[in-house]
Amino acid sequence: MDLSNVSNQRRWTIVGLLFTASVINYLDRAAISFALPLISRDFHLTPETKGLLLSSFFWSYALMQVPIGWSADRFNLRWLYAGAFAIWSLAQGLTGLAESLAILIGFRILLGIGESIYLPGGTKIVSVLFAAKERGLPSGLFDFGTRTGLVLEGILVPWLLMRYGWRQTFLLLGFTGLLWIAPWLLVFPRRMRPEGSTATSLPSTSSPPFRWSALLSHNLLNRNLLGICLGFFCFDYYWYVLVTWLPDYLVTVRHLTVIQAGFYASLVFFTFGVAEPIGGWLADSLIRRGWDETRTRKGIVTAAFFTGLLLIAAMRTSSTPMAIGL
């Protein structure tokens, strides 16, 4: 199918499906954090084995980023995304059948393989369907699904856990998620571009060939790139401490019920989701008023990072409401 003939409505429908996939992605990714108190009881997990289980997802997720990005550049995105989605949904559903810690870890690793498509695949699809000057909104919308998923999860998953138990919850989340594949295959173009065709109103997706030598000799010495990598390393470390450990901490240390822990965790994730665009709006507003762009963005990021230190005070206070507020 020639992408120049893809209607604007169809493109935004695809963005809507990417948003929905992002919601499901984080529902599946973080469900184990809310189920951890129940899983720990059944499998007699120690804090060390809890950490092993929670981190196993990221082993494969991190290792798959380069291969899945390479695949997104070369293979049919319609089937690549659908296949990865099927893998992660099946892994999520089968988690409910696990009878040992080793099997749980195995399914979490498989989940990481499937979910690795989310960001490389989503950004690639947006870059193909939209011109460069139009990509900001669709990219932001599909990524906003991750925050939406966490907020919904704090309400939905604890209710499912209390009503059906952790095994049935994983079965429901995983296998019902497979329904997403049907509209995806119906809406997404069968081919990103017909063979031999050169006529298209959309930007070319061709790019210079990737060379490891260029990466090692130039990019790794780039101060801006190193700063971005360091910043994201620190941000993700803090972010995933909250995503993976906060619900279990509220239950085991603060002695909240699973329902209460889910509600308060969703408030934290909601606040984070709202603060992101506010920070971007504030930076843009100050820059339009004449503030230096680099210093403004660095200042806002630095201030945001310093607020992370409130986590230390939150852990030391004996008041649960104050801890959650901090």
C-alpha positions as a Markdown table, in Angstrom:
| # | Residue | x | y | z |
|---|---|---|---|---|
| 1 | Met | 0.0 | 0.0 | 0.0 |
| 2 | Asp | 1.3 | 3.4 | -1.0 |
| 3 | Leu | 1.6 | 5.5 | 2.2 |
| 4 | Ser | 0.8 | 8.6 | 0.2 |
| 5 | Asn | -2.7 | 7.2 | 0.0 |
| 6 | Val | -3.1 | 6.5 | 3.7 |
| 7 | Ser | -5.7 | 8.9 | 5.0 |
| 8 | Asn | -5.1 | 11.3 | 7.9 |
| 9 | Gln | -7.8 | 9.5 | 9.9 |
| 10 | Arg | -6.1 | 6.2 | 9.4 |
| 11 | Arg | -2.7 | 7.5 | 10.5 |
| 12 | Trp | -4.3 | 8.9 | 13.7 |
| 13 | Thr | -6.1 | 5.6 | 14.2 |
| 14 | Ile | -2.7 | 3.9 | 14.2 |
| 15 | Val | -1.5 | 6.4 | 16.8 |
| 16 | Gly | -4.5 | 5.5 | 18.9 |
| 17 | Leu | -3.6 | 1.8 | 18.6 |
| 18 | Leu | 0.0 | 2.6 | 19.6 |
| 19 | Phe | -1.4 | 4.5 | 22.6 |
| 20 | Thr | -3.5 | 1.5 | 23.6 |
| 21 | Ala | -0.6 | -0.8 | 23.1 |
| 22 | Ser | 1.5 | 1.4 | 25.4 |
| 23 | Val | -1.3 | 1.2 | 28.1 |
| 24 | Ile | -1.3 | -2.6 | 27.8 |
| 25 | Asn | 2.5 | -2.6 | 27.8 |
| 26 | Tyr | 2.8 | -1.0 | 31.2 |
| 27 | Leu | -0.2 | -2.9 | 32.6 |
| 28 | Asp | 1.6 | -6.1 | 31.8 |
| 29 | Arg | 5.0 | -4.8 | 32.8 |
| 30 | Ala | 4.2 | -3.6 | 36.2 |
| 31 | Ala | 1.3 | -5.9 | 37.2 |
| 32 | Ile | 3.9 | -8.1 | 39.0 |
| 33 | Ser | 4.7 | -5.2 | 41.3 |
| 34 | Phe | 1.2 | -5.1 | 42.7 |
| 35 | Ala | 1.0 | -8.9 | 42.8 |
| 36 | Leu | 4.4 | -9.3 | 44.5 |
| 37 | Pro | 3.0 | -9.5 | 48.1 |
| 38 | Leu | 0.8 | -12.4 | 47.0 |
| 39 | Ile | 3.4 | -14.1 | 44.9 |
| 40 | Ser | 5.9 | -13.8 | 47.7 |
| 41 | Arg | 3.5 | -15.5 | 50.1 |
| 42 | Asp | 3.0 | -18.4 | 47.7 |
| 43 | Phe | 6.7 | -18.9 | 46.8 |
| 44 | His | 8.2 | -17.8 | 50.1 |
| 45 | Leu | 10.4 | -15.1 | 48.4 |
| 46 | Thr | 13.0 | -13.2 | 50.3 |
| 47 | Pro | 13.9 | -9.6 | 49.4 |
| 48 | Glu | 16.8 | -10.9 | 47.4 |
| 49 | Thr | 14.7 | -13.3 | 45.3 |
| 50 | Lys | 12.1 | -10.5 | 44.9 |
| 51 | Gly | 14.8 | -8.4 | 43.4 |
| 52 | Leu | 15.9 | -11.2 | 41.1 |
| 53 | Leu | 12.4 | -11.7 | 39.9 |
| 54 | Leu | 11.7 | -8.0 | 39.3 |
| 55 | Ser | 15.0 | -7.4 | 37.5 |
| 56 | Ser | 14.7 | -10.4 | 35.2 |
| 57 | Phe | 12.4 | -8.5 | 32.9 |
| 58 | Phe | 15.1 | -5.9 | 32.3 |
| 59 | Trp | 17.8 | -8.4 | 31.4 |
| 60 | Ser | 16.1 | -9.2 | 28.1 |
| 61 | Tyr | 14.4 | -5.8 | 27.6 |
| 62 | Ala | 17.8 | -4.0 | 27.7 |
| 63 | Leu | 19.6 | -6.6 | 25.5 |
| 64 | Met | 16.9 | -6.5 | 22.9 |
| 65 | Gln | 16.9 | -2.7 | 22.3 |
| 66 | Val | 19.6 | -2.7 | 19.6 |
| 67 | Pro | 18.3 | -5.9 | 17.8 |
| 68 | Ile | 14.7 | -4.8 | 17.8 |
| 69 | Gly | 15.7 | -1.3 | 16.6 |
| 70 | Trp | 17.7 | -2.9 | 13.8 |
| 71 | Ser | 14.6 | -5.1 | 13.0 |
| 72 | Ala | 12.3 | -2.1 | 12.9 |
| 73 | Asp | 14.4 | -0.5 | 10.2 |
| 74 | Arg | 14.4 | -3.6 | 8.0 |
| 75 | Phe | 11.2 | -5.7 | 8.5 |
| 76 | Asn | 7.5 | -5.2 | 7.9 |
| 77 | Leu | 6.4 | -3.2 | 11.0 |
| 78 | Arg | 2.8 | -4.5 | 10.7 |
| 79 | Trp | 3.9 | -8.1 | 11.5 |
| 80 | Leu | 6.9 | -7.2 | 13.6 |
| 81 | Tyr | 4.9 | -5.2 | 16.1 |
| 82 | Ala | 2.0 | -7.8 | 16.1 |
| 83 | Gly | 4.4 | -10.6 | 16.6 |
| 84 | Ala | 6.2 | -8.9 | 19.5 |
| 85 | Phe | 2.8 | -8.0 | 21.0 |
| 86 | Ala | 1.7 | -11.6 | 20.8 |
| 87 | Ile | 4.9 | -12.8 | 22.5 |
| 88 | Trp | 4.5 | -10.4 | 25.5 |
| 89 | Ser | 0.8 | -11.1 | 25.9 |
| 90 | Leu | 1.4 | -14.8 | 25.9 |
| 91 | Ala | 4.3 | -14.4 | 28.4 |
| 92 | Gln | 2.0 | -12.3 | 30.6 |
| 93 | Gly | -0.8 | -14.8 | 30.5 |
| 94 | Leu | 1.4 | -17.9 | 31.0 |
| 95 | Thr | 2.9 | -16.2 | 34.1 |
| 96 | Gly | -0.3 | -17.2 | 35.9 |
| 97 | Leu | 0.5 | -20.8 | 35.3 |
| 98 | Ala | 4.1 | -20.7 | 36.8 |
| 99 | Glu | 4.8 | -23.2 | 39.5 |
| 100 | Ser | 8.3 | -22.1 | 40.5 |
| 101 | Leu | 10.5 | -19.0 | 40.8 |
| 102 | Ala | 12.6 | -20.2 | 37.8 |
| 103 | Ile | 9.5 | -20.5 | 35.6 |
| 104 | Leu | 8.3 | -17.0 | 36.7 |
| 105 | Ile | 11.7 | -15.6 | 35.8 |
| 106 | Gly | 11.6 | -17.3 | 32.4 |
| 107 | Phe | 8.3 | -15.8 | 31.6 |
| 108 | Arg | 9.5 | -12.3 | 32.7 |
| 109 | Ile | 12.5 | -12.6 | 30.4 |
| 110 | Leu | 10.1 | -13.6 | 27.6 |
| 111 | Leu | 7.9 | -10.6 | 28.5 |
| 112 | Gly | 11.0 | -8.3 | 28.2 |
| 113 | Ile | 11.7 | -9.7 | 24.7 |
| 114 | Gly | 8.2 | -8.9 | 23.5 |
| 115 | Glu | 7.8 | -5.5 | 25.1 |
| 116 | Ser | 11.2 | -4.3 | 23.7 |
| 117 | Ile | 9.2 | -3.4 | 20.5 |
| 118 | Tyr | 7.3 | -0.6 | 22.3 |
| 119 | Leu | 9.6 | 2.4 | 21.9 |
| 120 | Pro | 11.8 | 1.5 | 18.9 |
| 121 | Gly | 8.8 | 0.2 | 17.0 |
| 122 | Gly | 6.5 | 3.0 | 18.0 |
| 123 | Thr | 8.9 | 5.8 | 17.1 |
| 124 | Lys | 9.8 | 4.1 | 13.8 |
| 125 | Ile | 6.1 | 3.9 | 12.9 |
| 126 | Val | 5.5 | 7.6 | 13.7 |
| 127 | Ser | 8.6 | 8.6 | 11.7 |
| 128 | Val | 7.2 | 6.7 | 8.7 |
| 129 | Leu | 3.6 | 8.0 | 8.9 |
| 130 | Phe | 4.3 | 11.6 | 9.8 |
| 131 | Ala | 6.7 | 14.3 | 8.4 |
| 132 | Ala | 9.4 | 15.5 | 10.8 |
| 133 | Lys | 7.6 | 18.7 | 11.8 |
| 134 | Glu | 4.4 | 16.7 | 12.7 |
| 135 | Arg | 5.9 | 14.0 | 14.8 |
| 136 | Gly | 5.9 | 15.7 | 18.2 |
| 137 | Leu | 2.2 | 15.2 | 19.0 |
| 138 | Pro | 1.8 | 11.6 | 17.9 |
| 139 | Ser | 5.0 | 10.6 | 19.6 |
| 140 | Gly | 3.9 | 12.2 | 22.8 |
| 141 | Leu | 0.4 | 10.7 | 22.6 |
| 142 | Phe | 1.6 | 7.1 | 22.2 |
| 143 | Asp | 4.2 | 7.5 | 25.0 |
| 144 | Phe | 1.6 | 9.0 | 27.3 |
| 145 | Gly | 0.0 | 5.6 | 27.2 |
| 146 | Thr | 2.7 | 4.3 | 29.6 |
| 147 | Arg | 1.7 | 6.8 | 32.3 |
| 148 | Thr | -2.0 | 6.1 | 31.7 |
| 149 | Gly | -1.3 | 2.4 | 32.0 |
| 150 | Leu | 0.3 | 2.8 | 35.4 |
| 151 | Val | -2.5 | 5.0 | 36.7 |
| 152 | Leu | -5.2 | 2.6 | 35.5 |
| 153 | Glu | -3.1 | -0.3 | 36.8 |
| 154 | Gly | -3.1 | 1.0 | 40.4 |
| 155 | Ile | -6.9 | 0.9 | 40.3 |
| 156 | Leu | -7.6 | -2.2 | 38.1 |
| 157 | Val | -5.0 | -4.7 | 39.1 |
| 158 | Pro | -5.4 | -4.6 | 42.9 |
| 159 | Trp | -9.2 | -5.1 | 42.4 |
| 160 | Leu | -8.5 | -8.1 | 40.1 |
| 161 | Leu | -6.0 | -9.5 | 42.6 |
| 162 | Met | -8.4 | -9.3 | 45.4 |
| 163 | Arg | -11.3 | -10.8 | 43.4 |
| 164 | Tyr | -9.6 | -13.5 | 41.4 |
| 165 | Gly | -6.1 | -14.0 | 42.8 |
| 166 | Trp | -2.8 | -13.3 | 41.2 |
| 167 | Arg | -2.8 | -16.3 | 38.8 |
| 168 | Gln | -6.2 | -15.5 | 37.2 |
| 169 | Thr | -5.2 | -11.8 | 37.1 |
| 170 | Phe | -2.2 | -12.6 | 34.9 |
| 171 | Leu | -4.3 | -14.9 | 32.7 |
| 172 | Leu | -6.9 | -12.2 | 32.2 |
| 173 | Leu | -4.4 | -9.4 | 31.5 |
| 174 | Gly | -2.3 | -11.5 | 29.1 |
| 175 | Phe | -4.8 | -13.3 | 27.0 |
| 176 | Thr | -7.4 | -10.5 | 26.8 |
| 177 | Gly | -4.6 | -8.2 | 25.5 |
| 178 | Leu | -4.3 | -10.4 | 22.5 |
| 179 | Leu | -7.6 | -8.9 | 21.2 |
| 180 | Trp | -5.6 | -5.8 | 20.3 |
| 181 | Ile | -3.9 | -7.6 | 17.5 |
| 182 | Ala | -7.1 | -7.8 | 15.4 |
| 183 | Pro | -7.7 | -4.1 | 14.9 |
| 184 | Trp | -4.0 | -3.6 | 14.4 |
| 185 | Leu | -3.9 | -6.0 | 11.5 |
| 186 | Leu | -7.0 | -4.5 | 10.0 |
| 187 | Val | -5.9 | -0.9 | 10.2 |
| 188 | Phe | -2.1 | -1.0 | 9.6 |
| 189 | Pro | -0.9 | -0.9 | 6.0 |
| 190 | Arg | 0.1 | -4.3 | 4.7 |
| 191 | Arg | 3.3 | -2.8 | 3.2 |
| 192 | Met | 5.0 | 0.3 | 4.4 |
| 193 | Arg | 5.9 | 1.1 | 0.8 |
| 194 | Pro | 5.3 | -0.8 | -2.4 |
| 195 | Glu | 8.3 | -2.4 | -4.1 |
| 196 | Gly | 9.8 | -0.1 | -6.7 |
| 197 | Ser | 7.7 | 2.8 | -5.8 |
| 198 | Thr | 9.3 | 6.2 | -5.4 |
| 199 | Ala | 6.2 | 8.4 | -5.3 |
| 200 | Thr | 5.2 | 9.3 | -1.8 |
| 201 | Ser | 4.2 | 12.5 | 0.1 |
| 202 | Leu | 5.8 | 11.2 | 3.3 |
| 203 | Pro | 9.4 | 11.5 | 4.3 |
| 204 | Ser | 11.9 | 9.0 | 3.1 |
| 205 | Thr | 12.8 | 6.4 | 5.7 |
| 206 | Ser | 16.2 | 5.7 | 4.2 |
| 207 | Ser | 19.2 | 6.6 | 6.4 |
| 208 | Pro | 23.0 | 6.2 | 6.2 |
| 209 | Pro | 24.2 | 2.8 | 7.0 |
| 210 | Phe | 25.0 | 2.2 | 10.7 |
| 211 | Arg | 28.7 | 1.8 | 11.5 |
| 212 | Trp | 30.0 | 0.7 | 14.9 |
| 213 | Ser | 33.3 | 2.5 | 14.2 |
| 214 | Ala | 31.5 | 5.8 | 13.9 |
| 215 | Leu | 29.6 | 5.2 | 17.1 |
| 216 | Leu | 32.8 | 4.4 | 19.0 |
| 217 | Ser | 35.0 | 7.1 | 17.5 |
| 218 | His | 32.6 | 10.0 | 17.5 |
| 219 | Asn | 29.3 | 9.6 | 19.4 |
| 220 | Leu | 30.9 | 8.2 | 22.6 |
| 221 | Leu | 33.1 | 11.2 | 22.9 |
| 222 | Asn | 30.1 | 13.6 | 22.4 |
| 223 | Arg | 29.5 | 15.6 | 25.6 |
| 224 | Asn | 25.8 | 16.1 | 24.9 |
| 225 | Leu | 25.2 | 12.4 | 24.2 |
| 226 | Leu | 27.2 | 11.3 | 27.3 |
| 227 | Gly | 25.1 | 13.8 | 29.4 |
| 228 | Ile | 21.8 | 12.5 | 28.0 |
| 229 | Cys | 22.9 | 8.9 | 28.6 |
| 230 | Leu | 23.9 | 9.7 | 32.2 |
| 231 | Gly | 20.7 | 11.6 | 32.8 |
| 232 | Phe | 18.5 | 8.8 | 31.5 |
| 233 | Phe | 20.5 | 6.2 | 33.5 |
| 234 | Cys | 19.8 | 8.1 | 36.7 |
| 235 | Phe | 16.2 | 8.9 | 35.8 |
| 236 | Asp | 15.4 | 5.2 | 34.9 |
| 237 | Tyr | 17.1 | 4.0 | 38.1 |
| 238 | Tyr | 14.8 | 6.2 | 40.2 |
| 239 | Trp | 11.8 | 5.6 | 38.0 |
| 240 | Tyr | 11.9 | 1.9 | 38.0 |
| 241 | Val | 12.6 | 1.8 | 41.8 |
| 242 | Leu | 9.1 | 3.3 | 42.1 |
| 243 | Val | 7.5 | 1.2 | 39.4 |
| 244 | Thr | 8.8 | -2.1 | 40.6 |
| 245 | Trp | 9.1 | -1.7 | 44.4 |
| 246 | Leu | 6.5 | 1.0 | 45.5 |
| 247 | Pro | 3.4 | -1.2 | 45.7 |
| 248 | Asp | 5.2 | -4.0 | 47.6 |
| 249 | Tyr | 6.8 | -1.4 | 49.9 |
| 250 | Leu | 3.5 | 0.1 | 50.8 |
| 251 | Val | 2.1 | -3.3 | 51.6 |
| 252 | Thr | 5.0 | -4.9 | 53.5 |
| 253 | Val | 6.5 | -1.9 | 55.3 |
| 254 | Arg | 3.6 | 0.6 | 55.5 |
| 255 | His | 1.0 | -2.2 | 56.1 |
| 256 | Leu | -1.5 | -1.0 | 53.6 |
| 257 | Thr | -3.9 | -3.3 | 51.9 |
| 258 | Val | -3.3 | -4.2 | 48.2 |
| 259 | Ile | -6.2 | -2.0 | 47.2 |
| 260 | Gln | -4.9 | 1.0 | 49.2 |
| 261 | Ala | -1.3 | 0.5 | 47.9 |
| 262 | Gly | -2.6 | 0.5 | 44.4 |
| 263 | Phe | -4.6 | 3.7 | 44.9 |
| 264 | Tyr | -1.7 | 5.6 | 46.4 |
| 265 | Ala | 0.8 | 4.3 | 43.9 |
| 266 | Ser | -1.5 | 5.4 | 41.1 |
| 267 | Leu | -1.5 | 8.9 | 42.6 |
| 268 | Val | 2.3 | 9.0 | 42.4 |
| 269 | Phe | 2.3 | 7.9 | 38.8 |
| 270 | Phe | -0.5 | 10.4 | 37.9 |
| 271 | Thr | 1.5 | 13.2 | 39.5 |
| 272 | Phe | 4.5 | 12.2 | 37.5 |
| 273 | Gly | 2.5 | 12.0 | 34.2 |
| 274 | Val | 1.1 | 15.5 | 34.8 |
| 275 | Ala | 4.4 | 17.0 | 35.8 |
| 276 | Glu | 6.1 | 15.9 | 32.6 |
| 277 | Pro | 4.2 | 18.2 | 30.2 |
| 278 | Ile | 4.1 | 21.0 | 32.8 |
| 279 | Gly | 7.9 | 20.9 | 32.9 |
| 280 | Gly | 8.1 | 21.0 | 29.1 |
| 281 | Trp | 5.6 | 23.9 | 28.9 |
| 282 | Leu | 7.5 | 25.9 | 31.6 |
| 283 | Ala | 10.8 | 25.4 | 29.7 |
| 284 | Asp | 9.3 | 26.5 | 26.4 |
| 285 | Ser | 7.7 | 29.5 | 28.1 |
| 286 | Leu | 10.9 | 30.7 | 29.7 |
| 287 | Ile | 12.8 | 30.2 | 26.5 |
| 288 | Arg | 10.3 | 32.3 | 24.5 |
| 289 | Arg | 10.8 | 35.1 | 27.0 |
| 290 | Gly | 14.5 | 35.2 | 26.2 |
| 291 | Trp | 16.0 | 32.7 | 28.7 |
| 292 | Asp | 19.0 | 30.7 | 27.5 |
| 293 | Glu | 17.7 | 27.4 | 26.2 |
| 294 | Thr | 20.5 | 25.2 | 27.4 |
| 295 | Arg | 20.6 | 26.7 | 30.9 |
| 296 | Thr | 16.8 | 26.7 | 31.2 |
| 297 | Arg | 16.4 | 23.0 | 30.3 |
| 298 | Lys | 19.4 | 22.0 | 32.4 |
| 299 | Gly | 18.0 | 24.0 | 35.4 |
| 300 | Ile | 14.6 | 22.4 | 35.2 |
| 301 | Val | 16.1 | 18.9 | 34.9 |
| 302 | Thr | 18.4 | 19.6 | 37.8 |
| 303 | Ala | 15.6 | 20.8 | 40.0 |
| 304 | Ala | 13.5 | 17.8 | 39.1 |
| 305 | Phe | 16.4 | 15.5 | 40.0 |
| 306 | Phe | 16.8 | 17.1 | 43.3 |
| 307 | Thr | 13.2 | 16.5 | 44.2 |
| 308 | Gly | 14.1 | 12.8 | 44.0 |
| 309 | Leu | 16.0 | 13.2 | 47.3 |
| 310 | Leu | 12.6 | 13.5 | 49.0 |
| 311 | Leu | 12.4 | 9.7 | 48.7 |
| 312 | Ile | 15.0 | 9.6 | 51.5 |
| 313 | Ala | 12.8 | 11.6 | 53.8 |
| 314 | Ala | 9.7 | 9.7 | 52.8 |
| 315 | Met | 11.3 | 6.4 | 53.8 |
| 316 | Arg | 12.4 | 7.8 | 57.2 |
| 317 | Thr | 9.1 | 9.4 | 58.3 |
| 318 | Ser | 6.8 | 7.3 | 60.4 |
| 319 | Ser | 3.7 | 8.9 | 58.9 |
| 320 | Thr | 2.4 | 7.0 | 55.9 |
| 321 | Pro | 0.3 | 9.9 | 54.5 |
| 322 | Met | 3.4 | 12.2 | 54.7 |
| 323 | Ala | 5.6 | 9.6 | 53.1 |
| 324 | Ile | 3.2 | 9.3 | 50.2 |
| 325 | Gly | 2.9 | 13.1 | 49.9 |
| 326 | Leu | 6.7 | 13.4 | 49.8 |
